[in-house]
Amino acid sequence: MLGPFTIFAMFLYVLLCSLGIMANGFIVVVLGREWVRCHRLSPCDMILISLGASRFCMLWVGMIHDFYYFLHHLQYSKEPARQYFRIYWDFLNSTTFWFSAWLSVLFCVKIANFTHPIFLWLKWRVKELVPWFLLVSLLISFIVTMLYFVGNNALYQAFFQGTFSGNITYHSFTKNLEIHYFFPLKLITLSIPCSIFLVSIVLLITSLQRHSSKMQHGAHSTQDFSTEVHTRALKSLVSFLVLYAVSFLSLIIDVTLLSGLEGPWYWPWQILIYLSTSVHPFVLILGNSHLGGALRKLLLLPKTFWNDK
């Protein structure tokens, strides 16, 4: 019998994921239609549509997995379902983190004002580099997923063979594999894109500080506009950083301390894991003129239809 708290947390989880699915689906549909119409996308839109598609699929896989685990917890370790779910989820989770990191890099390259040759080269070649960044992200995510699959397959085979005895139990074997294999793997693979994200924010803040100091000697309209662009990008990235950090820490803690969390706190923990994936798409939509305009048109459709009647 489910308690009121569990039912309420489950409802919030479904609501959060449903909103995230709609927001990410909206990004994919709007930019996909633009791609079909113009046969090309800007570097920013390429990253946004990739990130939206990855999050859209990840939320669906996550919801199906979480309900399957919640309803069939006793059979979960005995069946190959663990491997099937994890191979998709690990790939999509990795691509989501990498695509998010490249989005912060793009913001930094387009907005920050540095004269270092490497930075100028990136600014000049970013349009050509973004497709390669996305392809490399997919390749890295595929390799990481295969490494996760090796660990999950070892768990399944160990349970299936049932060769445990004495002090070595399936639970102890699982815990050791999580601490000594999954945790270092997840820490390394997620720390790299997270570090790229942080470096981009630091560079953008440094650029804003330099620009502000120059303005003290004489402000012009172009400088005011540049400051506004810097500030708007920083607000977007800082809000993203908070959500990004929550997702990163929750996934790391999920492997080490709270793996297999059950009971009334299972659904609140899942809400924390998918918070960034579901909330940040709205930040991207509102911060993008093209996506924001398409959303306003969509929201005005009922009013327009009613007036026409």
C-alpha positions in Angstrom: 0.0 0.0 0.0 1.5 3.3 -1.1 1.5 6.1 1.5 0.3 9.7 0.7 3.9 11.0 0.6 5.0 8.4 -2.0 1.9 9.1 -4.1 2.5 12.9 -3.9 6.3 12.5 -4.8 5.4 10.1 -7.7 2.9 12.7 -9.0 5.6 15.5 -8.8 8.1 13.2 -10.6 5.6 12.4 -13.5 4.7 16.1 -13.7 8.4 17.2 -13.8 9.3 14.7 -16.4 6.2 15.4 -18.5 7.1 19.1 -18.6 10.7 18.3 -19.5 9.6 16.0 -22.3 7.3 18.7 -23.7 9.9 21.4 -23.5 12.7 19.3 -25.1 10.3 18.0 -27.7 9.3 21.6 -28.5 13.0 22.5 -29.0 13.5 19.6 -31.4 10.3 20.2 -33.4 11.0 24.0 -33.8 14.6 23.6 -34.8 14.0 20.5 -36.8 11.4 22.4 -38.8 13.9 25.2 -39.3 16.5 22.6 -40.5 14.1 21.1 -43.0 13.1 24.6 -44.3 16.6 26.1 -44.6 18.7 23.0 -44.9 21.1 24.3 -42.3 21.4 25.3 -38.6 23.6 27.7 -36.8 26.2 26.2 -34.4 24.0 27.2 -31.4 20.9 25.5 -32.9 22.9 22.4 -33.8 23.9 22.0 -30.1 20.4 22.9 -28.9 18.6 20.3 -31.1 21.2 17.7 -30.1 20.8 18.5 -26.5 17.0 18.6 -26.7 16.8 15.2 -28.5 19.1 13.6 -26.0 17.2 14.9 -23.0 13.8 14.0 -24.7 14.9 10.3 -25.1 16.6 10.3 -21.7 13.5 11.4 -19.9 11.4 8.7 -21.6 13.9 6.0 -20.8 14.3 7.2 -17.2 10.5 7.2 -16.6 10.1 3.7 -18.0 13.1 2.4 -16.0 12.1 4.0 -12.7 8.5 2.7 -12.8 9.7 -0.8 -13.9 12.2 -0.8 -11.0 9.7 0.4 -8.5 7.1 -2.2 -9.5 9.4 -5.1 -10.1 12.2 -4.5 -7.7 12.6 -8.1 -6.6 12.9 -9.3 -10.2 15.0 -6.4 -11.5 18.4 -8.0 -10.7 17.4 -11.4 -12.0 16.4 -10.2 -15.4 18.4 -8.7 -18.3 16.2 -5.6 -18.0 19.0 -3.9 -16.0 21.4 -4.1 -18.9 18.8 -3.0 -21.5 17.7 0.0 -19.6 21.2 1.1 -18.5 22.8 0.8 -21.9 20.4 3.4 -23.3 20.3 5.6 -20.2 24.1 5.7 -19.8 24.6 6.7 -23.4 21.9 9.4 -23.3 23.2 10.7 -19.9 26.7 11.0 -21.2 25.7 12.8 -24.4 23.5 15.2 -22.3 26.5 16.3 -20.2 28.8 16.7 -23.2 26.3 18.6 -25.3 25.7 20.9 -22.3 29.4 21.5 -21.9 29.7 22.4 -25.6 26.8 24.9 -25.3 28.7 26.7 -22.5 31.9 26.7 -24.7 29.9 28.2 -27.6 28.5 31.0 -25.4 32.0 31.8 -24.1 33.6 31.8 -27.6 30.9 34.0 -29.1 30.6 36.5 -26.3 33.9 36.7 -24.4 36.6 39.2 -25.6 40.0 37.7 -25.5 43.0 38.2 -27.9 44.8 35.0 -27.3 45.6 33.2 -30.6 43.9 30.0 -29.5 40.7 31.8 -28.5 40.7 33.8 -31.8 41.2 30.6 -33.7 38.2 29.0 -31.9 36.0 32.1 -32.6 36.9 32.0 -36.3 36.5 28.2 -36.7 33.6 27.5 -34.3 31.1 27.0 -37.1 33.2 24.2 -38.6 34.2 22.7 -35.2 30.7 22.3 -33.6 29.7 19.3 -35.8 33.0 17.6 -34.9 32.4 18.4 -31.2 29.0 16.7 -31.4 30.5 13.6 -33.2 33.3 13.3 -30.7 30.8 13.5 -27.9 28.8 10.6 -29.4 31.9 8.6 -29.8 33.0 9.2 -26.2 29.5 8.4 -25.0 29.5 5.2 -26.9 32.8 4.1 -25.4 31.7 5.0 -21.9 28.4 3.1 -22.4 30.3 0.0 -23.4 32.4 0.3 -20.2 29.2 0.5 -18.2 27.8 -2.4 -20.0 30.8 -4.5 -19.1 30.1 -3.8 -15.4 26.3 -4.4 -15.6 26.9 -7.6 -17.5 29.2 -8.8 -14.8 26.5 -8.2 -12.2 23.9 -10.1 -14.3 26.2 -13.0 -15.0 27.3 -13.2 -11.3 23.7 -13.3 -10.2 22.7 -15.8 -12.9 25.5 -18.2 -12.1 24.9 -17.9 -8.3 28.5 -18.8 -7.4 28.5 -16.8 -4.1 29.2 -18.4 -0.8 30.6 -17.6 2.6 31.5 -13.9 3.1 31.1 -13.1 -0.6 27.4 -12.4 -1.3 25.8 -10.9 -4.3 25.1 -7.7 -2.3 28.8 -7.4 -1.3 29.9 -8.1 -4.9 27.5 -5.5 -6.2 28.7 -2.9 -3.7 32.3 -3.5 -4.4 31.8 -3.2 -8.1 29.9 0.0 -7.6 32.6 1.6 -5.4 35.7 0.3 -7.3 34.4 0.3 -10.9 31.2 2.4 -11.5 32.2 5.3 -9.1 35.6 6.0 -10.7 34.3 5.5 -14.2 31.3 7.9 -13.6 33.5 10.4 -11.7 36.0 10.6 -14.5 33.6 10.6 -17.4 31.3 13.2 -15.9 34.1 15.4 -14.4 35.6 16.1 -17.9 32.5 17.9 -19.4 31.7 19.5 -16.1 35.3 20.9 -15.9 34.8 22.3 -19.5 31.6 23.9 -18.4 33.2 25.5 -15.4 36.2 26.9 -17.3 33.8 28.5 -19.9 31.9 30.3 -17.1 35.2 31.5 -15.5 36.4 32.8 -18.8 33.1 34.6 -19.4 33.2 36.2 -16.0 36.7 37.3 -16.6 35.8 38.8 -19.9 32.9 40.7 -18.3 35.2 42.1 -15.6 37.6 43.3 -18.2 34.9 44.9 -20.2 33.5 46.6 -17.1 36.8 48.1 -16.2 37.2 49.5 -19.8 33.8 51.1 -19.5 34.9 53.2 -16.6 37.1 55.2 -19.0 34.1 56.0 -21.3 30.9 54.2 -22.0 29.4 54.0 -25.4 26.2 52.4 -26.7 28.1 49.5 -28.2 29.8 48.9 -24.8 26.4 49.0 -23.0 25.1 46.4 -25.5 28.1 44.2 -25.0 27.7 44.4 -21.2 24.0 43.4 -21.6 25.0 40.4 -23.7 27.7 39.3 -21.2 25.2 39.7 -18.3 22.4 37.8 -20.1 24.7 34.9 -21.0 26.1 34.8 -17.5 22.6 34.6 -15.9 21.8 31.7 -18.3 25.0 29.9 -17.6 24.9 30.4 -13.8 21.3 29.1 -13.6 22.4 26.2 -15.7 25.5 25.7 -13.5 23.3 25.2 -10.4 21.1 22.6 -12.2 24.2 21.0 -13.8 25.9 20.7 -10.4 22.8 19.1 -8.8 22.6 16.5 -11.5 26.3 15.8 -11.4 26.3 15.4 -7.6 23.1 13.3 -7.5 24.5 10.9 -10.0 27.8 10.5 -8.2 26.0 10.1 -4.8 23.6 7.6 -6.4 26.5 5.3 -7.1 28.3 5.6 -3.8 25.9 6.1 -0.9 22.3 5.8 -2.1 22.5 3.3 -4.9 19.3 1.3 -4.9 17.5 3.8 -2.7 14.0 2.5 -1.9 11.1 3.4 0.3 9.4 6.8 0.4 12.5 8.7 -0.6 12.9 6.8 -3.9 10.8 9.3 -6.0 12.1 12.5 -4.4 15.6 11.2 -5.3 14.6 10.7 -8.9 13.1 14.2 -9.0 16.6 15.5 -8.0 18.3 13.5 -10.7 16.0 14.7 -13.5 15.7 18.3 -12.2 18.2 19.8 -14.7 17.0 17.8 -17.6 13.4 19.0 -17.1 13.9 22.6 -16.0 16.8 23.9 -18.0 15.0 23.5 -21.4 12.6 26.3 -20.3 15.6 28.5 -19.6 16.9 27.8 -23.1 13.6 28.5 -24.7 13.1 31.8 -22.9 16.6 32.9 -23.5 16.5 32.2 -27.3 14.7 34.7 -29.5 13.7 32.1 -32.1 12.4 29.5 -29.6 10.8 32.2 -27.4 9.0 33.6 -30.4 7.7 30.2 -31.5 6.5 29.6 -27.9 4.6 32.9 -27.8 2.9 32.0 -31.2 2.0 28.6 -29.8 0.5 30.1 -26.6 -1.5 32.7 -28.7 -3.0 30.0 -30.9 -6.1 29.3 -28.7 -6.8 33.1 -28.4 -6.4 33.5 -32.2 -8.7 30.5 -32.9 -11.3 31.8 -30.4 -11.3 35.3 -32.0 -11.7 33.8 -35.5 -14.8 32.0 -34.4 
